């Protein structure tokens, strides 16, 4: 609302008008400056700055899905993550509740014979946001880990040095960064980890220059397997881009 300002000219005009009314004069009053009381006061047009848009967020960063996507069950969130982000058919164990709002699910590979499930990772899930949707907050494996940065860390939009432990077919370890809900990688790097029973340390540099301040980014590491239906041993965390 624009607050009206009364000037000295306007006040003088108002006094003359009252005097004319009191004496019965029908002639219009004028101000001593030659301007009307209406023109003496100007109203500046109201302008509004365009609203700044910020990425939708939950109360804690999550790997999958996007913050404005609501899955009613943990099974839906986990299955969509595996199918969309990892590109393999979801093969999941039973949901194991931790408390009333969180739990875990095993990520499995059916095995070469299709009948001997092998655990590849443990997906951590939690209800978040105003709609209490289910989210994958992290993935944990002894053989695919991100040791730096940590889950929930704030990182720069630019070069990010990522360290971890991993193993894979011929030592191949895949490291990716993507936006939750969008499997298109912001960057992908190939690292050299262990090729046998033991996971080996690795370090890569990811390019997060396409990310925006306040945005949640998923960092994922998984070992190569040589089998198209095998998700590989998987580790995943969520970080936030510095403002």
N, C-alpha and C positions, 0 to 999 in steps of 0.2 A: 504494500500500500504506500502511495506517495504522500508524504506529509506536506500540507500546504503551508507556505511561508507568507506572512503578512508584512509588506514593505511600508515605509513611511508614507509613500504616495498613496497606497491603497487605503491607509487609515484616514488620511486627509479627505479622500474622496467619500469615504463612508460618513464622515462628520458632516460634510456639505449636503449629502443626500438626506440625512436625518433632519438637518435644519430646514431644507426645502419642504419636507413632508410636514414639519411642525407649523410653517407659515401658510400652508396651502398652495405653495407655488407649484405650477405644473411644468416649469421648464427643467429640463434635465440638467443635472449638475455635472461639472467637469473638473478635472484635477488641475492644479496650478501648473503642472508640467506639460499639460496638453495631451496626456495619455489616459486612457480609460482604466478603471480599476481592474477590468478583465485582462488587459494587456500588460498591466504592471506585474502580474504574477504569472510566471511561466512554469509549466510542469515538464520536467525532463522525462523523455520516454524511458520506460523500464526495459532493460535488456537483461538477458540471462545467458550465462556462459554454458556451453554444451557440457552435459554431464559426463564425467570421466567414467569409463567402463573399466571394471576390474574383473579378473578371472573369478569364476565361481569357486568357492572353497568349502571344505569341510572343517570340523574342529581339529582334525589332524590330517596330514597328507596321506594319501592312499595311492597305491599303484594302479588300481582299476576298480570301477569304471570312472568316467568323468564325474565331477562333483554334482552336476545337475541331473544325473541318471539315477533312477531308483530301481533297485532290484529287491523284491519282497523276500527272497530267500538267499541264504549263503550259497546254495547249490547253483542258483542262476548266475550269481556274480562270479563264482569260481569257473563255471563252465564257459562263460563268455570270455573271461580272461585267457583261458587256455586256447580256445578256438581262434580268437581274434589276435591276441598278442603273440602267441607262440605258433600259431598256424597248424595245430594238430587236433584231431578229434579229442574231446575231453574224456579222460579216463581217471575218475576220481573215487577216492574212498568215501566212507560215511562221514557225515559231519559230526565232529566231536566237540560238544559245547564246553567252553571254559567257564563263562558266567552267563548271565541272562542276555548279554549283548555281544558276545564274542565266541570264537571257537576256531577249530583247525580242520583242514581236510588234506589228505594225502594226494599228491599228484603222482600218478602211476604210469608205467609203461607195461603193456600186456605181455611183453617178452617175445622172443623170436618165435616161439611156438603158439603165441596168442592165448596161452592158458596159464602162464606163470607170471603174475603181476610183480613188478619191481618198483619199489618206491624211488621216485626221482627228487621229490621235494615235499616240504610241508607248507601249505598255504595258510597264512594267518588271516582271519576274517573278522570284521567288526561292523556293527551298526553305527552309522554316522549321520550327521546332518539333521535338519529339522524334520525330514520325512522318514528318518530311521531306516534308510536304505542300507543294504549290505555291500561292503567293499572289501577287496583284497588289499590289506595294508602292507604285506611283505611276503616273501617266500624264503624258506630257510633250508639249507642243505650243508652237510659237512664237506661236500666236495665242490661246491660252487658258492663262494662267499664274496661279498663286497666288504672290505675292512675299512676303507676310507673313500669317500665320506661316510658318515654314519646315518642311520635311519632318521629322517626328520631334520637333517642339517640344512642350513642356508648356504647356498653356493652361488658363485657369480654367473652371470650370463656371458659366457665366453669359454675360454679353455679351462677344462676341469681335469685334473689329474686324478684318476681312479685306480685304486689298488685293491687287490683281492687274492683269493686262492681258487684254483680251479683245475680241472682235468677234463680230457676229452679224447676223442679218436685222433690219434697221431698228435696229441697235445693241443688240439685246436679248441680255443675258448672264444665264444662270441660275446661281445659286450655291446649293449645298445642303450640308447636313451630315447624315450618317446613320451608324448603327452598321454595321461590316462584317458582311455576311451578312444584313442587314435593310434592304431598300430604302426602308422608310418613313422619310421625312425627319424629323429632329429640328427642322429649320427650313429654309425656302426663301426666298430673296430674289432680286428682279430688279434687275440693275444695268444701267447704260448704258455700253456700250463703243463701240468703233468700228463703223461700218456699211459701210466700204469695205475697201480692201486692208490697211489698217494697223490693228493692235490698239491700243486706247486704254486708259489707266489707269482703274480704278474702285475704289471702296471701299464696302463694305457692313458692316452689323453683324448678326451671327448670334446667335441665342439658344440657348445650350447648357446652360441651367439644368436640363434633364431628364437630362443625362449624370451619371455617378457617378465618384467619384475612382478613378483607375487605369484607366479605360476608354479604349479606342482609338476614335477618331472619324475617319471619312473626310470630307474636305472636297473638294468637286468643283465645278468651274466649266466650263460648256460654252456655246458660242454657239448662239443660236436659228437655225434653218435654214429653217423653213417646210415641211420635207419629213418626213413621219412615219417614214420608214425611215432617216433620216440622224441619226447620233448627235451630229453637230456636233463642232467642234474642242473638244478635251477636255483639261483639266488636273486632276490629282488628287493629293492628298497625305494622309498619315495623321498625326494628332497624338494626344497622350495628355493626358487630363484630370488636372489637378493633384490630389494627395492631400491 
